[in-house]
Amino acid sequence: MGTLEDLEAARTTAAGVPVVRSAGWVVPGLARVEGHRLLRHPAFLLTTTLSLVMATSGRGIDFSVLVLSGWASAAIALGVALAANLAASRSRRDGTDELFASLPADERARTTGHLLSVAWAVVAGAVLLVIVAAAIHAGGGPAVRLGGSVRDHSLAPAELAQGPLVIATMGVVAVALGRLWPSRLIGSALAVAPLLVVQFLGGDRRWFGAWVNHADTVPDGYWPHPEIAPATDLVGFDVVSLNWHLLYLTGLAALAITVALGRGRASFAVVGTAVAALAMAIVGGVAQLR
Amino acid sequence: MVTMVEVAGVDKSYGRTRALDAFSFTAGAGIFGFLGPNGAGKTTLLRILATVLAPEKGTLRLLGLDPTRPDERLAVRRRLGYLPQEPGFHRNFTAFEFVDYVAILKEMTDRRHRHDEVRRVLALVGLADVTGRKIKHLSGGMRRRVGLAQALLGDPDLLVLDEPTAGLDPEQRLRFRELVSGVGEHRCVVLSTHQTEDVAALCHQVVVIDGGVSRFGGTPRQLAEQARGKVWLAESRHPAARLSWRTGEGRHRNIGEAPPGAELAEPTLEDAYLLLVGARAVAEPAA
């Protein structure tokens, strides 16, 4: 009988396959696998298709602007929320936590992998946005109706960033909830609740326009409210409230990430980060409504 | 012999129920089997050996390392394979995807080598033809083998298997014995089973555990010898027998204090186990 080192050497050769290990690449590896699964999830595929249909079938000059400023991405975000939540809660629902607890990669690494997997959906949403933007530009570019005339519209970076950010925020919130509560209902509720609120409680859909995909509201709905930028002929929007909306989304995402990764670790850094993120979300959320 | 598992005076309780009571056990390379009725403490002990549970008292060393220290626990986990009693499976994963997922969690991050290793372990358990089939479409025995495959990833030095043969048909069990006996030549395999034949056929050492304490520790032959002179054949159930059953040949096999002049039979490991654990083994199938 040899030493443990001899056994280790034998282990490598007995398998016939060199065992290559690298602790540092576990999270990217997990994120890749989970990201691929997320992109193949029926909820993601369905909402992406829905998004494309929405983007291409909308009527009216203003609709192109609404699509590019995140309206279509919001549909994808609902699918991502459902798929990411089911993935994040999978190990507890399926009873694999005991097995996984015996493996070198700990729960935090797995949670980080789930959080990063959302990036795949964000990239997919951004790609879709580029495709839709190209189609809109090919058709004459985004424009809005102002008074009796149609004017070209210049999309601000904040408007373009909104769609991918909505996907990211919904995704990481869904992961955090999935890690906290292993129930299929949570993800379903997260994906469906905004639609139900819009349909039955929101009335004029202002709720959705304010808290999910920001758009200026006008008396007859949620369409963009164009204004002529001072000293130019371009039509733009008041992006100040949109910037607050992005702050609110960022705060919400940061809070979700902190809760997901800091679960069971009530250190000063974790609590401090959570409080700061919550403050961002509250400040942004309140300010966006002004 | 290199001691690979050292358990000394380990206690573990769930509320008022004591699952392990000052349990001690050592193991080197070879196959070590745990026999005992349901609730005996086997699964708790195996969870402790798999670093999933921490003991409340006592000392534990695995592969020469102390798993209560985070850095050494990580080192143990890198050289450990574990098949839980109820491993759970991601039903929408294929067999390949599930084992590959576990391989990533085992820090096998080089994709090509990892995939080679996943194919290797799936072939070892006889699932090379169903790697692309979703787990929800696999039979219970096939799922068990998927669980075994993930435990074999990376050829671990310590293999902890909780009821590995549950749900396997006779042919699969023979294949399992062939596989594990090969692994046990150089590594430490600790398993629990309710198949006394598996213990007799596979294990170098056997521990009978009941009520959280060890009732016996030794070779399967030594365990069987515990029943020598206490097993006899008769035409009917004998009043002195603690346990008795009618065999296929129509005679009764009695276990207990044999009366004078009884026709003694060659004891088996199962006889000795039943004698040690008694009525609990009959009331609840040993697990």
Interface residues (C-beta under 8 A of the other chain):
Chain A: M1 G2 T3 L4 L7 E8 A10 R11 T12 A14 A15 G16 V17 P18 V19 V20 R21 S22 A23 W25 V26 P28 G29 L30 V33 R90 S91 D94 G95 T96 D97 E98 L99 F100 A101 S102 L103 P104 A105 A109 R110
Chain B: M1 V2 M4 G28 A29 R47 A50 T51 V52 L63 G64 L74 R77 R78 R79 L80 Y82 L83 P84 E86 P87 G88 F89 H90 R91 E97 D100 Y101 V102 I104 L105 K106 E107 M108 T109 D110 R111 H113 R114 D116 E117 R120 G147 Q150 G154 D155 P156 D157 V160 H186 R187
